[in-house]
Amino acid sequence: MKHLYFLVHGLLLLSCQVGAQSYRLKQYLHPYEFITHQVTVDQAGHKWFASDIGGVYTFDGIQWRYFTVTEGLFSNYCWSIHADKWNNIWVGHDKGFSMYDGTKWKAFDPATNKQLPQARVSDIYSSRDSTVWFGSDALYSYKNGGWKHYSENEGLTTSNVSCITEDKLGALWLGTFSYGTFRMMDGFQQFRFPNYAGQNWIRDIEIDSVGNIWAATQAGVRKYDGRSWADFVGNFDHPLTEVYSLKTGPKGGIYFGTFSACEYYDGTALSTVSNLSGWQYVNHIAIDTDSSVWIASSNHIRKVKGGSETVFRQSNNMINSRSPKCAVADQKGRVWFGTDKGVARLEKDSTWTFVSPSLLWSITSGIASDDKGIWTVGGQGIFYISDTGVTNMSVANVTTGKMLYDVVLDKDHQVWVGLSDGIARYNGQAWTYYGDNVGLPPSKTVTCIENGQGNSMWFGSNTEGVYKKEGDKWSVITTKQGLQSNTVNDILANGNITWFATNAGVCSFDGSTWKYFGAGQFGENPVAYSLEADGRGNVWVGTQRGIAVYNGIAFDTITLANGLSSQNVISLYYDPIQSTMWASTQLGLTSIKTTSIVTELSSSESSDFLTIGNVYPNPAQSYLTYPASTNPLQILDSQGNSYGKAKEMPGQKLSIDHLPSGLYFLELSSPQGIVYRRFIKQ
């Protein structure tokens, strides 16, 4: 079973060195289904976004990164964000706030410090004197480790500060909820507007290049020239209404974020910079170091530069769901993902094709491929997807009415399904049920399945350990027999060793001896979610602290610092054709390009085709013809496992009937030494 959770879309490319192994990482970032409240640009030009339930995400022009409570945020509910001159990132939450110093997050909990804001932090601002200001149930300041609180006792006759900015004289200007604006310099001066249609409800406040104060109110925009306030309604033929955000432009003009557009006023006329079409509120605007305009809206992020716009949201280049749960590669090199919205297929050109959830059970939790199509299970349905369409394979009294968790094809191409009350097998003609009839425990939910050595199979349960099938013999293995925990999240058969990911860590079994890996390798909480082997036979473990890679001697780690979208790695899947490990985290999917035996053996093919020749047919079904000047030594799979020397047939042919479908290398002796030929067994 290879479960995947929380796929994200977009694109990140970076490389890292872990131990002696080099990896190349790519992230696919999720659609912006969260409301983005604010955006800020730090000293390096990186963009930072505060979302309503999705935590913080940042973009440096190439890489997207995500931060939630898992990475140290105080809360995933983020209302405000600000980069100070030291490049610290401050984030305001429903209660409390967080600060990122470029390495780690520090959470500020108001329950443990009554000097902190005790309500939603609506805005954060750092003034020229190095004070950080917080707009909340009052005005708060932080400097040199000390806190101050400003409310009615100090002359601030309001209990809600919504926005903050600073003029050229060093005076702070505050917007409030229902009390108009305040100027703070040696005390507070209040500007309260005629109380109609919400003019005293200030959504944003900004100062332009000549010192005018602009206030976006619930009833429109007001402008203060140093002497008096006046309404600003835009042009006669281009009225300005419903303004939510303001930002001074690099050329002295000012941007207005409305309920469906971003407008720009150059001092003479108002023009539309970006039309968001429909009720998509522009919550915040930021200006990049290259004068690009970044727009944080109610359902996506938008970048505008000159006449060009980039919209960061769901599209044909992005996955259709935040919650993919499983993955498999087909014979054509495409990767399929089971999601909570059907099935998505990542094509070779990096575009997506979707199978409508109306044709499937909405949640797909298990997926497997054969030579003609894809098997999917999830909820209470099992389906087969081929070029001709989708077929419902559910059967009364076997799979109908039960929860289905995983699907695997055995070496004889039979389909095995993990059920909420046992196991089902499909031999191409009929279904067979396994449960009480083979001695499985009463509580027998099967959540993961793996092919073992020979014709054996392993089945992991959520409370009863693992079940092993060898021929017609069934056995139950629990902690009494040496299993680390009876909650088994994944199983991996790697050579002659079987690995188990459990809630107490990872254990391995070679048929006689158990080995255990727990808190010492995976931190204080040793839960292991997923297992996978790469093209060199290394064992990868998905944990709450990233990925642990075991080379047979020691563990290396891949974490957030190396490019993972989050440290909480729920699932792993290895694509041997592309030599790529897919790592699913709590917040997104990262593909990790590995150096594999496929890469090493393929490189030996390039220089000797003309002198030695190739194998054919390719792909092959039952036999393979090899060059006359060579002698076959052994067949290797994509992970380097040997299938021995195949049975020879007349005419320089080898029988390959015994091989499962997949990618292989034929090792040959030749006048030029040992050479390899790649082929696909169908």
Summary of the structure (lengths in Angstrom):
residues: 682
radius of gyration: 30.4
end to end distance: 22.2
largest distance: 101.5
contacts: 2365
relative contact order: 0.09
helix: 4%
strand: 49%
